[in-house]
Amino acid sequence: MLAPLGDVTARRMFGGWGLRCGGLFFAIVSDDVLYLKADDVTRARFEAEGLEPFRPMADRPALPYYPPPDDALEDPEALLPWARLAVEAARRTRDAAAPRKPRSPRGAQASRMSRRN
């Protein structure tokens, strides 16, 4: 059902499965339920469908993963847009967490260049 996304791989984790697409962690399968990654951009779409986030333990906060609507599980064409939202959320999460290389101030660069002359 998820093949049109690209190279989707599954890895066993904590009694369930983690799904990756192109190296991006975008979904969890726990107790035979698929949960898709959401972020601030996509969370409202899941909530508008009345979907509840994944809560692996009742006494712990929910994780930002939501099941797709029931009709999407019956139809691969309906599931694909939800899965793409999850991959996009995973990409934004990865990009936001990526360490950035410190840039030297322009003045320091100009100063170094003037010393060479």
C-alpha positions, 0 to 999 in steps of 0.5 A: 500500500505504501510502495508509491512513496518510494523505498519503505523499510520496516524495523522492529522496535519496542514490540512494534515496527518503525517505518522509514521512507528514504531514511525518514522515520514516518510511521509506527505500527503498534498492536496492528495499528498504523500511526503516521507522523504529524507535526505543527503543519499537519496535526490539525488535519488528523484532529479534524478527522477526530483521530487520537494520537498514539499513546504507548503508555496511559501514564505518558504523554501522547506521541505525534503519530496519528492513525489514518482515517478508517477509509484510508486503510481500505483504499491505497489511493486514499492512504497515500496522501496521508502517508505523504503528509507523514513523510513531509512531517518527518522531513521537516522534523529532521531538517529542524533538528539538523545542526547548522554549520556556524557561519563566520561574520562577513567582517571577519572574512573581509579582514582575512582577505585584506591581510592576504593582499 
